[in-house]
Amino acid sequence: MIAAKKNNQLISYVGYTNNLNNRLKKHNTGKGAKSTRGLQWFYIFSKKFKTKKDAMKYEYFLKKNRSLRSNIKKKYLSRL
């Protein structure tokens, strides 16, 4: 999960990848998902999976579970 500040709020984006650094670089250079363009993104949460299928299942779960995403953001903010 990556996050960026927009209008003084922390917004998040969830996706799966097999190369975290390359994926973040794409988002930050405008070559990632359309919804991530124009912002400076940074990692707030990552998790490893054995299979792509497992990663995709968790991605779907995390995208649909707003309270979990909110808790992850709060945990990140508490470490600042």
C-alpha positions as CSV (number, residue, x, y, z in Angstrom):
1,M,0.0,0.0,0.0
2,I,1.3,3.4,-0.9
3,A,0.2,6.8,0.2
4,A,0.5,10.5,-0.7
5,K,-0.6,13.8,0.7
6,K,-3.4,15.5,-1.1
7,N,-5.2,18.6,0.2
8,N,-3.6,18.1,3.6
9,Q,-4.9,14.5,3.8
10,L,-3.2,11.1,3.5
11,I,-4.7,9.2,0.6
12,S,-3.8,5.5,-0.2
13,Y,-3.5,3.3,-3.2
14,V,-3.5,-0.5,-3.1
15,G,-2.0,-2.8,-5.7
16,Y,0.2,-5.8,-6.1
17,T,3.6,-6.1,-7.7
18,N,6.7,-8.3,-7.8
19,N,9.0,-5.3,-7.7
20,L,8.1,-2.7,-5.1
21,N,10.8,-0.2,-6.0
22,N,10.1,-0.3,-9.7
23,R,6.3,0.0,-9.1
24,L,6.8,3.0,-6.8
25,K,9.1,4.7,-9.3
26,K,6.4,4.2,-12.0
27,H,3.8,5.8,-9.9
28,N,6.0,8.8,-9.0
29,T,7.0,9.4,-12.7
30,G,3.4,9.3,-14.0
31,K,3.6,5.9,-15.5
32,G,1.6,4.0,-12.9
33,A,-2.1,3.8,-12.5
34,K,-4.0,6.8,-13.8
35,S,-5.4,7.6,-10.3
36,T,-1.9,8.0,-8.9
37,R,-0.5,10.5,-11.4
38,G,0.7,13.9,-10.2
39,L,1.4,13.0,-6.6
40,Q,4.5,12.0,-4.7
41,W,3.9,8.4,-3.3
42,F,5.6,6.5,-0.5
43,Y,5.3,3.1,1.1
44,I,3.2,2.7,4.2
45,F,2.5,-1.1,4.1
46,S,3.7,-4.1,2.2
47,K,3.2,-7.8,2.5
48,K,4.8,-10.8,0.7
49,F,2.9,-13.7,-0.7
50,K,4.0,-17.0,-2.2
51,T,1.7,-16.8,-5.2
52,K,0.3,-14.1,-7.5
53,K,-3.1,-15.5,-6.8
54,D,-2.7,-15.0,-3.0
55,A,-1.4,-11.4,-3.6
56,M,-4.4,-10.6,-5.8
57,K,-6.9,-12.0,-3.3
58,Y,-5.4,-9.9,-0.5
59,E,-5.3,-6.8,-2.8
60,Y,-9.0,-7.2,-3.4
61,F,-9.7,-7.7,0.3
62,L,-7.7,-4.6,1.2
63,K,-9.4,-2.5,-1.5
64,K,-12.8,-3.4,-0.2
65,N,-12.0,-3.1,3.5
66,R,-11.9,0.6,4.2
67,S,-11.6,0.3,7.9
68,L,-8.4,-1.8,7.6
69,R,-6.9,0.7,5.1
70,S,-7.8,3.5,7.6
71,N,-6.1,1.6,10.4
72,I,-3.0,1.1,8.4
73,K,-2.8,4.8,7.6
74,K,-3.3,5.6,11.3
75,K,-0.6,3.2,12.3
76,Y,1.7,4.9,9.8
77,L,0.9,8.4,11.0
78,S,1.5,7.4,14.6
79,R,5.1,6.5,13.7
80,L,5.9,10.0,12.4
